[in-house]
Structures are given as C-alpha cells and as structure tokens.
Amino acid sequence: MQAALLAALVALLVHGLVDAGLYASRLAFLIFLPIGAAWAAGGRAHAADLEARSRRLLGALAPLAAVALLFAWPGSRAGWQANLGVTAQTQAELFLYTWPEWPMQDALRRSPAIDLEPAVARYQAALAIDPTDAVANRRLGQIALSQGDLSQARVLLEAAYLHSPAHVATRLLLGEVYALDGETTRAAALWQTIDVHLGQLAGRRWWVNHSASAAQRTNFDAALAELAALGGGRSSE
C-alpha cells in the first residue's frame, strides 16, 4: 500500500507539472506534505523505532525529489513556462467565453475584452529557453491566426509542426494558414492526414466567412474542394 501510494503521488505530481489543467499554483506541491508527514509519523502500530520512521520520511520526500529531477531534465524549464501559459490562457478565455455571445474563441481573442498578454509572455519565455518547444509555438501560432496575422502564424505553426508533426491541432491550424494564403494543394494534403469528419473544417469555414477577405474565403473553399477530391480526410486517427 505504501509503495502504491508513493507511485500514485509521484505520477500525479509529475503529470500535473507537464500537462496543464484548468488551474495551477506554484505551491501545488504543498498538498502532498500533509500526506507525507502522516505517512512518515506512522504511529505505534506501523513504526516504533526512529530508523523505520526515517525510511518513511525519505519515502514521503520522494515526490519533491521527482520535482527536482524534472527541472534538471533538458527542456523542462521551457515546458514549465509553456504549461503556465496554457493555464493562463485557459483561465482568461473560459472566464469570459459564453455561447452564443462569443460564437468561437477566435472572436474572443480578437476582442479587447480579453487580455492574453500574461499567457503570451509565458509562451515567449518558453521559446527564449527552447525555441523548439512545440506547445509554445502552437499556442502562439493559434493566437496569431485568430487575430489574422497569417505571416506570424505560419512561422510559429511550421515550427510546431517540425518538432511535433503528429499533433492533430497543429496540422489543422497550419493547413488553414496554407489555405488562406492560397496554397490550397498543400492545405488539402495536410488536412488529408487527419480526421475531419466531426465538423472541424465546417467550424473553421464559418469563422473564415466572418473574418477573412473575399480572396481568402475563395482560397479556403478551393482547399476544401481539393480535400474532397482526395477523399475528405481520414475517417479515423
């Protein structure tokens, strides 16, 4: 039971540091200290001698050692900054986003009602540490695309695709950039590699029709036509 508890705590802590949830805190690791202290104390039935208690205390500190090792891992500092950026962006957007007041999150990102600067600063900090960080590149590219900055979106999303080509959202967004820029064959070929049968492109087409120029709308429709000629995208991922 003690080994299972230790494994669960370490897995939960490490996963929480590298995969952002809705909420995060720099003091999140402190939630483990009461559990560790109780486990270390043990009680008379579990450990009557100092040596046994010391062993339990060392075990209780294992999650903190895991944190130290995680931050010593290459790329971990950039991942930490990107993780904080994702959390800041999620909190900022979900605080205001309601449908149908905001038909898409892209519309919210274009409005002055939301401040994404704290999230953007985190992503930029991550790229200053590691320019290849796929999460930071993808998130910044997504924001740039939402705000209509296609040239910046292309640079960032191509960097994200280069270092994480399997990520579905990256391929979807980068294909959109290519489509809007008139590279319809390239866009269709990229979309062909993902499952788009759940209406992802229909949603993007709606946004393009409401936010893009006439030429960009024509380009996007041409890319959709080429995708249809290719078979319409994979049926499963």
C-alpha positions in Angstrom: 0.0 0.0 0.0 2.8 2.4 0.8 4.6 1.7 -2.5 1.3 2.2 -4.4 0.7 5.5 -2.6 4.1 6.7 -3.4 3.9 5.8 -7.1 0.5 7.5 -7.3 1.7 10.7 -5.7 4.8 10.9 -7.9 2.8 10.2 -11.1 0.2 12.8 -10.2 2.7 15.4 -9.4 4.9 14.9 -12.5 1.9 14.7 -14.8 0.4 17.9 -13.3 3.7 19.8 -14.0 3.9 18.9 -17.6 0.3 18.7 -18.7 -1.7 21.8 -17.8 -5.1 21.5 -16.2 -7.6 24.3 -15.7 -6.0 25.5 -12.5 -2.4 25.6 -11.3 -0.3 27.1 -8.5 3.3 27.4 -7.8 2.5 26.0 -4.3 0.6 23.0 -5.6 3.3 20.5 -4.4 2.5 21.5 -0.8 -0.7 19.5 -0.9 1.5 16.4 -0.7 3.2 17.4 2.5 0.4 16.5 5.0 0.1 13.1 3.4 3.9 12.7 3.6 4.1 13.9 7.2 1.3 11.5 8.2 2.9 8.6 6.4 6.3 9.4 8.0 4.8 9.6 11.5 3.4 6.2 11.0 2.1 5.6 14.5 2.9 2.9 17.0 1.3 0.2 15.0 3.5 0.9 12.0 6.8 2.2 13.3 8.1 2.2 16.8 11.7 3.0 16.1 13.4 6.0 14.6 15.0 4.1 11.8 11.6 2.9 10.4 10.2 6.5 10.7 13.3 7.9 8.9 12.7 5.4 6.0 9.1 6.6 5.7 10.2 10.2 5.8 12.6 9.6 2.9 9.8 8.0 1.0 7.5 10.9 1.7 10.1 13.3 0.2 10.3 11.3 -3.0 7.8 13.5 -4.8 9.9 16.5 -4.1 13.0 14.7 -5.4 11.0 13.9 -8.5 10.3 17.6 -9.0 14.0 18.4 -8.7 14.8 15.8 -11.2 12.1 17.0 -13.5 13.6 20.5 -13.6 17.0 19.1 -14.3 15.7 17.4 -17.4 16.5 19.1 -20.7 13.7 21.2 -21.9 11.8 21.1 -18.6 12.1 24.8 -17.8 10.6 25.7 -21.2 7.9 23.1 -20.7 7.1 24.6 -17.3 6.7 28.1 -18.8 4.6 26.8 -21.6 2.4 24.9 -19.1 1.9 28.1 -17.1 1.0 29.9 -20.4 -1.6 27.3 -21.2 -3.1 27.7 -17.8 -3.2 31.5 -18.0 -4.8 31.3 -21.5 -7.4 28.8 -20.4 -8.4 30.8 -17.4 -8.6 34.1 -19.3 -10.7 32.6 -22.1 -13.0 30.5 -20.1 -13.7 33.3 -17.7 -15.4 35.3 -20.4 -16.4 32.7 -23.1 -20.1 32.0 -23.3 -22.0 30.8 -26.3 -23.7 32.3 -28.3 -22.4 35.7 -27.2 -19.0 34.5 -28.5 -19.6 32.2 -31.4 -16.0 31.0 -31.4 -13.0 31.5 -29.1 -11.2 33.2 -32.1 -13.7 36.0 -31.9 -12.9 36.4 -28.2 -9.2 36.5 -28.9 -9.7 39.3 -31.4 -11.7 41.5 -29.0 -10.3 43.9 -26.4 -12.4 42.1 -23.8 -9.6 39.6 -23.1 -6.0 40.1 -22.1 -3.8 37.3 -23.4 -0.6 39.1 -22.6 0.2 37.1 -19.5 -0.1 33.9 -21.5 1.8 35.2 -24.4 4.6 36.3 -22.1 4.8 32.8 -20.7 5.0 31.3 -24.2 7.6 33.7 -25.3 9.6 32.9 -22.1 9.4 29.2 -23.1 10.7 29.9 -26.6 13.5 32.0 -25.2 14.7 28.9 -23.3 13.9 26.4 -26.0 12.9 27.7 -29.5 11.7 24.2 -30.4 9.0 24.0 -27.8 6.0 22.7 -29.7 3.4 23.8 -27.2 4.5 27.4 -27.1 4.9 27.6 -30.9 1.5 26.1 -31.5 -0.3 28.3 -28.9 1.3 31.5 -30.2 0.5 30.4 -33.7 -3.1 29.7 -32.8 -3.4 33.2 -31.3 -1.8 34.9 -34.3 -4.1 33.0 -36.6 -7.2 34.0 -34.6 -6.1 37.6 -34.8 -5.5 37.5 -38.6 -1.6 37.6 -38.5 -1.0 34.9 -41.1 2.7 35.5 -41.6 3.4 35.1 -37.9 1.0 32.2 -37.6 2.9 30.4 -40.4 6.3 30.8 -38.8 5.1 29.6 -35.4 2.9 26.7 -36.6 5.5 25.5 -39.0 8.0 25.4 -36.1 5.4 23.4 -34.0 4.8 21.0 -36.9 8.5 20.5 -37.4 9.0 19.4 -33.8 5.7 17.7 -33.2 4.3 16.6 -36.6 1.8 14.1 -35.1 -0.2 16.8 -33.2 -3.7 17.0 -34.9 -4.4 20.6 -33.9 -1.1 21.8 -35.4 -1.9 20.1 -38.7 -5.4 21.5 -38.7 -4.3 25.1 -38.0 -1.3 25.0 -40.3 -3.5 23.7 -43.1 -5.8 26.7 -42.5 -2.8 29.1 -42.9 -1.8 27.4 -46.1 -5.4 27.5 -47.4 -5.9 31.2 -46.6 -2.5 32.0 -48.3 -3.7 30.3 -51.5 -1.6 27.1 -51.1 -4.7 25.0 -51.5 -3.0 21.8 -52.5 -0.6 21.9 -49.6 -3.5 22.6 -47.2 -5.6 19.8 -48.6 -2.7 17.4 -48.3 -2.1 18.3 -44.7 -5.8 18.0 -43.8 -5.9 14.7 -45.6 -3.7 13.2 -42.8 -6.2 13.9 -40.0 -9.8 13.0 -39.2 -12.0 16.0 -40.1 -15.4 14.1 -40.1 -16.6 15.7 -36.9 -17.1 19.1 -38.5 -13.8 20.7 -37.6 -13.4 22.3 -41.0 -17.0 23.4 -41.1 -16.5 25.4 -38.0 -13.3 26.9 -39.4 -15.1 27.8 -42.6 -17.8 29.6 -40.7 -15.1 31.7 -39.0 -13.3 32.4 -42.2 -16.5 33.6 -43.8 -16.9 36.1 -40.9 -13.4 37.3 -40.5 -11.4 36.9 -43.7 -11.1 38.7 -47.0 -13.0 37.7 -50.1 -9.8 36.3 -51.6 -9.1 34.3 -48.5 -12.6 32.9 -48.4 -12.2 31.8 -52.1 -8.9 30.2 -51.3 -10.3 28.3 -48.3 -13.2 26.9 -50.3 -10.8 25.8 -53.0 -8.7 23.9 -50.4 -11.9 22.2 -49.2 -12.7 21.2 -52.7 -9.3 19.7 -53.2 -9.7 17.9 -49.9 -13.0 16.5 -51.1 -11.3 15.3 -54.3 -8.7 13.5 -52.1 -11.4 11.7 -50.2 -12.3 14.2 -47.5 -9.7 13.3 -44.8 -9.1 10.2 -42.8 -12.0 8.6 -41.2 -10.1 7.7 -38.0 -6.9 8.9 -36.3 
